């Protein structure tokens, strides 16, 4: 698998723990972020 670097900023109104849980769940990345995973 090729390495990619994402460079963008988003303002998310949610608890840090919830965002961290989503952003570090790499197995579900295609489910959470299908456009990024293509």
C-alpha distance matrix in Angstrom:
0.0 3.8 6.5 9.3 12.9 15.3 18.9 21.5 24.4 25.6 28.9 28.7 31.9 30.9 31.2 28.7 28.1 27.1 24.7 23.1 22.7 20.8 18.6 17.6 17.0 13.2 13.6 15.8 14.0 13.8 17.5 18.6 16.8 16.1 16.3 13.7 11.2 11.7
3.8 0.0 3.8 6.5 10.1 12.9 16.2 19.2 22.3 24.0 27.5 27.7 31.1 30.5 31.0 28.4 28.2 27.3 24.5 23.1 23.3 21.3 18.6 18.1 18.2 14.5 15.7 17.5 15.0 15.0 18.8 19.3 16.9 16.4 15.8 12.9 11.4 11.7
6.5 3.8 0.0 3.8 6.9 10.1 13.2 16.4 19.4 21.3 24.7 25.0 28.5 27.9 28.3 25.4 25.5 24.9 22.0 20.4 21.0 19.3 16.2 15.7 16.5 13.1 15.2 16.9 14.1 15.0 18.6 18.3 16.0 16.4 15.7 12.2 11.4 12.8
9.3 6.5 3.8 0.0 3.8 6.5 9.8 12.8 16.0 18.0 21.5 22.1 25.7 25.5 26.3 23.6 24.1 23.3 20.1 19.0 20.1 17.9 14.7 15.1 16.2 13.1 15.6 16.5 13.1 14.0 17.4 16.7 13.9 14.6 13.2 9.7 10.0 11.4
12.9 10.1 6.9 3.8 0.0 3.8 6.4 9.8 12.8 15.3 18.8 19.8 23.4 23.5 24.2 21.4 22.4 22.0 18.5 17.5 19.2 17.3 13.8 14.6 16.5 14.1 17.1 17.6 14.2 15.6 18.6 17.0 14.3 15.8 14.2 10.6 12.0 13.8
15.3 12.9 10.1 6.5 3.8 0.0 3.8 6.4 9.4 11.7 15.2 16.4 20.1 20.5 21.6 19.1 20.5 19.7 16.0 15.8 17.6 15.4 12.0 13.8 15.7 13.9 17.0 16.7 13.0 14.6 17.0 14.9 12.1 14.0 12.2 8.9 11.2 13.3
18.9 16.2 13.2 9.8 6.4 3.8 0.0 3.7 7.1 10.2 13.7 15.6 19.3 20.3 21.6 19.2 21.1 20.6 16.8 16.9 19.3 17.3 14.0 16.2 18.4 17.1 20.4 19.8 16.2 17.8 19.9 17.4 14.6 16.7 14.6 11.7 14.6 16.4
21.5 19.2 16.4 12.8 9.8 6.4 3.7 0.0 3.8 6.8 10.3 12.6 16.3 17.8 19.5 17.6 19.9 19.1 15.4 16.2 18.7 16.5 13.7 16.6 18.7 18.0 21.2 20.0 16.5 18.1 19.5 16.5 13.9 16.4 14.2 12.1 15.4 17.3
24.4 22.3 19.4 16.0 12.8 9.4 7.1 3.8 0.0 3.8 6.9 9.5 13.1 14.8 16.6 14.9 17.8 17.1 13.5 14.7 17.6 15.8 13.4 16.5 18.9 18.9 22.1 20.7 17.5 19.5 20.3 16.9 15.0 17.9 16.2 14.4 17.7 19.9
25.6 24.0 21.3 18.0 15.3 11.7 10.2 6.8 3.8 0.0 3.8 6.1 9.7 11.7 14.1 13.1 16.0 14.8 11.4 13.5 16.1 14.1 12.5 16.0 18.0 18.6 21.5 19.5 16.7 18.6 18.7 15.1 13.8 16.9 15.7 14.5 17.7 20.0
28.9 27.5 24.7 21.5 18.8 15.2 13.7 10.3 6.9 3.8 0.0 3.8 6.6 9.3 11.9 11.6 14.9 13.9 11.1 13.7 16.3 14.9 13.9 17.4 19.4 20.7 23.5 21.3 19.0 21.1 20.6 16.8 16.2 19.5 18.7 17.7 20.8 23.3
28.7 27.7 25.0 22.1 19.8 16.4 15.6 12.6 9.5 6.1 3.8 0.0 3.8 5.8 8.7 9.1 12.0 10.5 8.2 11.4 13.5 12.2 12.1 15.6 17.2 19.0 21.5 19.1 17.4 19.6 18.6 14.8 15.0 18.5 18.4 17.6 20.2 23.0
31.9 31.1 28.5 25.7 23.4 20.1 19.3 16.3 13.1 9.7 6.6 3.8 0.0 3.8 7.1 8.9 11.8 10.4 9.3 12.7 14.5 13.8 14.5 17.6 19.1 21.4 23.7 21.1 19.9 22.2 20.7 17.0 17.8 21.2 21.5 21.0 23.3 26.2
30.9 30.5 27.9 25.5 23.5 20.5 20.3 17.8 14.8 11.7 9.3 5.8 3.8 0.0 3.8 6.3 8.4 6.8 6.8 10.1 11.5 11.4 12.7 15.4 16.6 19.4 21.5 19.1 18.4 21.0 19.3 15.7 17.2 20.8 21.7 20.9 22.8 25.9
31.2 31.0 28.3 26.3 24.2 21.6 21.6 19.5 16.6 14.1 11.9 8.7 7.1 3.8 0.0 3.8 5.4 5.5 6.6 8.7 10.2 11.3 12.6 14.5 16.1 19.2 21.4 19.5 19.2 22.2 20.6 17.3 19.0 22.7 23.9 22.7 24.2 27.6
28.7 28.4 25.4 23.6 21.4 19.1 19.2 17.6 14.9 13.1 11.6 9.1 8.9 6.3 3.8 0.0 3.8 5.5 5.2 6.0 8.5 10.1 10.4 12.0 14.3 17.1 19.7 18.4 17.8 21.1 20.2 16.8 18.2 22.0 23.1 21.3 22.7 26.3
28.1 28.2 25.5 24.1 22.4 20.5 21.1 19.9 17.8 16.0 14.9 12.0 11.8 8.4 5.4 3.8 0.0 3.8 5.6 5.1 6.1 8.8 10.0 10.6 12.3 15.6 17.8 16.7 16.9 20.3 19.2 16.2 18.3 21.9 23.5 21.8 22.6 26.3
27.1 27.3 24.9 23.3 22.0 19.7 20.6 19.1 17.1 14.8 13.9 10.5 10.4 6.8 5.5 5.5 3.8 0.0 3.8 5.4 5.2 6.5 8.7 10.2 11.0 14.4 16.2 14.4 14.7 17.8 16.1 13.2 15.5 19.0 20.9 19.6 20.4 23.9
24.7 24.5 22.0 20.1 18.5 16.0 16.8 15.4 13.5 11.4 11.1 8.2 9.3 6.8 6.6 5.2 5.6 3.8 0.0 3.8 5.4 5.3 6.1 8.6 10.1 12.8 15.3 13.5 12.8 16.0 15.0 11.6 13.1 16.9 18.2 16.6 17.8 21.4
23.1 23.1 20.4 19.0 17.5 15.8 16.9 16.2 14.7 13.5 13.7 11.4 12.7 10.1 8.7 6.0 5.1 5.4 3.8 0.0 3.8 5.5 5.1 6.0 8.5 11.2 14.0 13.2 12.7 16.3 15.9 12.9 14.4 18.0 19.4 17.3 18.0 21.7
22.7 23.3 21.0 20.1 19.2 17.6 19.3 18.7 17.6 16.1 16.3 13.5 14.5 11.5 10.2 8.5 6.1 5.2 5.4 3.8 0.0 3.8 5.7 5.5 6.3 9.8 11.7 10.8 11.3 14.8 13.9 11.5 13.8 17.1 19.2 17.4 17.5 21.2
20.8 21.3 19.3 17.9 17.3 15.4 17.3 16.5 15.8 14.1 14.9 12.2 13.8 11.4 11.3 10.1 8.8 6.5 5.3 5.5 3.8 0.0 3.8 5.6 5.4 8.3 10.2 8.3 8.2 11.5 10.5 7.8 10.0 13.4 15.6 14.0 14.2 17.8
18.6 18.6 16.2 14.7 13.8 12.0 14.0 13.7 13.4 12.5 13.9 12.1 14.5 12.7 12.6 10.4 10.0 8.7 6.1 5.1 5.7 3.8 0.0 3.8 5.7 7.2 10.3 9.3 7.9 11.5 11.8 9.0 9.8 13.3 14.7 12.3 12.9 16.6
17.6 18.1 15.7 15.1 14.6 13.8 16.2 16.6 16.5 16.0 17.4 15.6 17.6 15.4 14.5 12.0 10.6 10.2 8.6 6.0 5.5 5.6 3.8 0.0 3.8 5.6 8.8 9.1 8.6 12.5 13.0 11.1 12.2 15.3 17.0 14.4 14.1 17.9
17.0 18.2 16.5 16.2 16.5 15.7 18.4 18.7 18.9 18.0 19.4 17.2 19.1 16.6 16.1 14.3 12.3 11.0 10.1 8.5 6.3 5.4 5.7 3.8 0.0 3.8 5.6 5.8 6.6 10.1 10.2 9.2 11.1 13.6 16.1 14.0 12.9 16.6
13.2 14.5 13.1 13.1 14.1 13.9 17.1 18.0 18.9 18.6 20.7 19.0 21.4 19.4 19.2 17.1 15.6 14.4 12.8 11.2 9.8 8.3 7.2 5.6 3.8 0.0 3.8 5.4 5.0 8.3 9.8 9.4 10.2 12.1 14.3 11.8 10.2 13.8
13.6 15.7 15.2 15.6 17.1 17.0 20.4 21.2 22.1 21.5 23.5 21.5 23.7 21.5 21.4 19.7 17.8 16.2 15.3 14.0 11.7 10.2 10.3 8.8 5.6 3.8 0.0 3.8 5.6 7.5 8.6 9.7 11.1 12.1 14.9 13.2 10.7 13.8
15.8 17.5 16.9 16.5 17.6 16.7 19.8 20.0 20.7 19.5 21.3 19.1 21.1 19.1 19.5 18.4 16.7 14.4 13.5 13.2 10.8 8.3 9.3 9.1 5.8 5.4 3.8 0.0 3.8 5.5 5.2 6.2 8.3 9.6 12.8 11.8 9.8 13.0
14.0 15.0 14.1 13.1 14.2 13.0 16.2 16.5 17.5 16.7 19.0 17.4 19.9 18.4 19.2 17.8 16.9 14.7 12.8 12.7 11.3 8.2 7.9 8.6 6.6 5.0 5.6 3.8 0.0 3.8 5.4 5.1 5.5 7.2 9.8 8.2 6.7 10.3
13.8 15.0 15.0 14.0 15.6 14.6 17.8 18.1 19.5 18.6 21.1 19.6 22.2 21.0 22.2 21.1 20.3 17.8 16.0 16.3 14.8 11.5 11.5 12.5 10.1 8.3 7.5 5.5 3.8 0.0 3.8 5.7 5.3 4.6 7.9 7.4 5.0 7.7
17.5 18.8 18.6 17.4 18.6 17.0 19.9 19.5 20.3 18.7 20.6 18.6 20.7 19.3 20.6 20.2 19.2 16.1 15.0 15.9 13.9 10.5 11.8 13.0 10.2 9.8 8.6 5.2 5.4 3.8 0.0 3.8 5.7 5.7 9.5 10.0 8.5 10.8
18.6 19.3 18.3 16.7 17.0 14.9 17.4 16.5 16.9 15.1 16.8 14.8 17.0 15.7 17.3 16.8 16.2 13.2 11.6 12.9 11.5 7.8 9.0 11.1 9.2 9.4 9.7 6.2 5.1 5.7 3.8 0.0 3.8 6.2 9.1 9.1 9.0 11.9
16.8 16.9 16.0 13.9 14.3 12.1 14.6 13.9 15.0 13.8 16.2 15.0 17.8 17.2 19.0 18.2 18.3 15.5 13.1 14.4 13.8 10.0 9.8 12.2 11.1 10.2 11.1 8.3 5.5 5.3 5.7 3.8 0.0 3.8 5.6 5.4 6.2 9.0
16.1 16.4 16.4 14.6 15.8 14.0 16.7 16.4 17.9 16.9 19.5 18.5 21.2 20.8 22.7 22.0 21.9 19.0 16.9 18.0 17.1 13.4 13.3 15.3 13.6 12.1 12.1 9.6 7.2 4.6 5.7 6.2 3.8 0.0 3.8 5.5 5.1 6.4
16.3 15.8 15.7 13.2 14.2 12.2 14.6 14.2 16.2 15.7 18.7 18.4 21.5 21.7 23.9 23.1 23.5 20.9 18.2 19.4 19.2 15.6 14.7 17.0 16.1 14.3 14.9 12.8 9.8 7.9 9.5 9.1 5.6 3.8 0.0 3.8 5.5 5.6
13.7 12.9 12.2 9.7 10.6 8.9 11.7 12.1 14.4 14.5 17.7 17.6 21.0 20.9 22.7 21.3 21.8 19.6 16.6 17.3 17.4 14.0 12.3 14.4 14.0 11.8 13.2 11.8 8.2 7.4 10.0 9.1 5.4 5.5 3.8 0.0 3.8 5.6
11.2 11.4 11.4 10.0 12.0 11.2 14.6 15.4 17.7 17.7 20.8 20.2 23.3 22.8 24.2 22.7 22.6 20.4 17.8 18.0 17.5 14.2 12.9 14.1 12.9 10.2 10.7 9.8 6.7 5.0 8.5 9.0 6.2 5.1 5.5 3.8 0.0 3.8
11.7 11.7 12.8 11.4 13.8 13.3 16.4 17.3 19.9 20.0 23.3 23.0 26.2 25.9 27.6 26.3 26.3 23.9 21.4 21.7 21.2 17.8 16.6 17.9 16.6 13.8 13.8 13.0 10.3 7.7 10.8 11.9 9.0 6.4 5.6 5.6 3.8 0.0
